[in-house]
Amino acid sequence: IRDDGSSTSNVVEFNVVAHLTVGEHLVLVGNVAELGGWKVDVGRRMTWSEGDVWKTSISIPNAEASVEFKFVRYNDNNGVLTWQEGDNYACEL
């Protein structure tokens, strides 16, 4: 989490190692509008980088005290979604 230089929001950077197959990508979804309100089709698509590290960053208003989120594997070939198992992750801002 870093201050974006304004007094109204912070930038939250997400990085996760995930070994996916060709034609798949990760989508970050969560309880805030910036993460799609738990809707995969409007969540934040993550970008692959070397070492199978998937990354994205979002600016979240300071009014949000915490963010809950999950990673979803999306298969571009058949549209199958695989939600991360277990409890939601949480980030206190």
N, C-alpha and C positions, 0 to 999 in steps of 0.2 A: 504494500500500500504506500503510495506517495502522494504528496500534495501536488495538485496540477497547476499551482500558481494562482488559482482563484480562491476566494473565500467560500465558494459554494459547493465544491466537490473534491473528491479524491480519485486518483487513478488506481485501480486494483489490477494487478497483473497476475494472470493464471498460467501456470506451466505444469504439465503432467506428462510423464513418460507412458506411452501406450503403443504397443506393437499391433498395428492394424494391417489388413491386407489391401492390395490395390483395389480401388473403388470404394473405400470406406474413409470416413472422416469423423472427427469429434465435434459435437455441438455442446456448448455450455448453456445450461438452463438454470433458472432460479426464481426466487420469490420477488424479484424487483423487475420493473419494466425493462431495464437495460439488459436483462437476461431472459426476456420473453415471457415473464410471468408463468413459467413452467410449460410453455408451449414450444415444442422443438422447432416448428416451422418459423418462429420469430426469435429463437435463441441466438446465441453468438457462435458462429462457425469458427472453429479454431484453425490455426495455420501450422502445418507440419514443418519441423526443422530437423537438422542432422541429429542423429542419436534417437530418433523417434520421440522427440520432445514436441508436444503440441502446445501452442501458445495463443493467448489473446489478452487484451487489456480493455477495460471499460472505465468510463468516468461515472462515478456514482455520487448523487447529491449527498451533501452532508446531513440532510434530514433523515437519511437511512441510518439507523443505529447498528444494524447487522444485516448480513446477506446469507441466505441459505442457497446451496447450489448442488448440482450433480452434473456428471458427464454422461452424454448419450452417444453411443456409436451409431452412425448412420451409414447404411449401405446404399450407395448411389445406384447400384445395378438393379436392386429389387425393392428399395424403399423400406427395408426392415430396420426397425429401431431396437437397440439393445440398451436399456437403462442400466446405469451403474447400480449394483446391488447395495443393500444396507442403508444406514441412516444418511440423511443429507449432511453434506459438509456445511460448516458455519464459519463466518468471518465477522468478527466484531470490528466495526469501523471507529 
